[in-house]
Amino acid sequence: FAAPDATPATAALLPSAPPAWDGFGEPLTHALGVVTDLAALDPTQWAAALDRLPPPGNPVDPALAAAVWRAMPHLPDCDTDRLPAVVAPGRVQVVPVEDVALADAMWVHHPGVWPVAPAPDPAATADLWDLDLASDRCPGAVTSSGQPADVPVELRDVLPHAPGHWVEHDDLQVDGRPVEWWVADGVAHAATTRGLASALAALTAWERREQVRQVLEDPSCRAAVLLDLAAAPPADGVSATGA
């Protein structure tokens, strides 16, 4: 059951706790299965919660979908016949579970592999759920031509391990499909500034992609970005292009 102060995603997927339980203390409501966040559900509860998703073909709020995707790596033997998945740019809807592939931050934008569920470790989650990997559905080959370019020196302090070069495309195509950015053989390809930020961050520290974008768009903000980063945890160097 969803507690009165449950997150919107929790309230959307679980029935509300009976009003008569409002006066119960937290230990008792917890024992009765009342939660404020979907992260508190066990695999059996998750299976029941996912049964409350609408039938395949219906749209899903991205916040609810993200809560499901975050839980998937921790749900062995979750028996469900449907999942939310990305089916087009900015569109998430319910699809049959067997149609879903697991994708990292790069592959989730490839039109040729939809429908997909994003995952930080797609291979492990795909194995857990016995689902496809997005990278098994298409080769992931860059099929457009671009021009090599230097990575701006202003990024060196923001993204210390960034490569020195990238490839600029007017119309980036991967497997003949348009994408905003891609990484192939350790080389960043991009058609937009936002795409370049994502590609460079994917190669080095994904959590800094927004700061990279800020500096690419306005190099004069480099000092302000570095001050913000000084109080942040160090970049973990985790790639966002695992599958």
PyMOL commands that set and color helices and strands:
alter all, ss='L'
color gray80, all
select helices_A, chain A and resi 8-13+19-21+26-31+38-40+43-50+62-74+97-99+107-109+111-113+122-129+134-136+153-155+193-203+206-217+219-230
alter helices_A, ss='H'
color red, helices_A
select strands_A, chain A and resi 82-88+91-96+101-103+116-118+132-133+147-150+165-168+173-174+177-178+181-184+187-190
alter strands_A, ss='S'
color yellow, strands_A
deselect
rebuild
show_as cartoon
